[in-house]
């Protein structure tokens, strides 16, 4: 699949995945900044990858115990909620186009 040439260098697939592997929260912030500039396919692939790596990053920084468990559960719940909203919006958009 070809990438559009008008997106910033750091938001292309390979540089973004390298950045996300090194510092996942920074990649997540970049994704939020350039959200409207990306295509849907590229956007959701980046979102899933950066959220998963951010979870690993955050879990390593927190002390073991209840705080880590609560934050992980909260983050997973937020990701599910956002995913539901996005897919519901796409379904409505397709329904309105028909």
Secondary structure, 3 states (H helix, E strand, C coil): CCCCCCCCHHHCHHHHHHHHHHCHHHHHHHHHHCHHHCCHHHHHHHHHHHHHHHHHHHHHHCCCCHHHHHHHHHHHHHHHHHHHHHHHHHHHHHHHHC
